[in-house]
Amino acid sequence: MYDWYRRGLRLLDSGHPAAAAQLLARASGVAPQARSVREALARALFDAGRHGEALEEFRVVAESDPADDYAQFGWGLSAARVGDFETAVEHLALAVAMSPGTKHYRTALTQARATLRARAGGAGR
């Protein structure tokens, strides 16, 4: 399992998220409670464009440790990518509250809120 995890991280870091996701999914199947493996799998899935699956992995990690700001951020960003901006804002706001100095968290939250406002403004037209 550890070898799959390490190889998966190397693939992810070298720009091969789909291949990384395959190895990390194997590792996660062997050790489903390993948060670091699930987070790496979520990152690989997200980078491979599999945002719905990434959302589920980030959700599992965040629910196992609600104080994990990166998992909250990943959950929120994945939710935005699948078009669920209400969920995106909720989890991105949590990430920002936990780590207010992280610029990309704030940027993602601002964008998700703007999308919600634009959708609300266009609802009656």
C-alpha positions, 0 to 999 in steps of 0.5 A, spaced: 500 500 500 505 504 501 509 503 495 502 505 491 501 511 495 508 513 494 508 512 486 501 515 486 504 521 489 510 521 484 505 521 478 501 526 481 507 531 482 509 529 475 503 531 472 500 524 471 493 525 475 489 519 471 495 514 472 496 517 480 488 516 481 489 509 479 494 507 484 492 511 489 485 508 488 488 501 490 492 504 496 485 507 498 482 500 497 487 497 502 487 502 507 480 506 506 481 510 513 488 513 511 486 520 510 493 522 507 491 516 501 484 519 500 486 526 500 492 524 495 486 520 491 482 526 491 487 531 489 489 526 483 481 525 481 480 533 481 486 534 477 484 529 472 477 532 471 473 527 475 470 532 480 464 529 482 469 523 485 474 528 488 468 531 491 466 525 495 473 523 497 474 530 499 468 530 503 470 523 507 477 526 509 473 533 511 468 529 515 473 525 518 477 531 521 472 537 520 478 542 522 482 540 516 482 546 512 485 543 505 479 538 505 474 543 506 477 547 500 477 541 496 470 539 497 468 546 496 472 547 490 470 540 487 463 542 489 463 549 484 466 544 479 460 540 479 455 546 479 453 546 486 455 553 488 451 553 495 455 547 497 462 550 494 461 557 498 459 553 505 466 549 505 470 554 502 468 559 507 470 554 512 477 553 509 477 561 509 475 561 516 480 556 518 486 559 514 484 566 513 491 568 510 491 563 504 490 567 498 487 561 493 482 559 499 479 567 499 479 567 491 475 561 490 470 563 495 470 570 492 468 567 485 463 562 488 459 567 491 460 571 485 457 566 481 451 565 486 450 572 486 450 572 478 445 566 478 440 569 483 440 576 479 439 572 473 433 568 476 428 572 474 429 574 467 
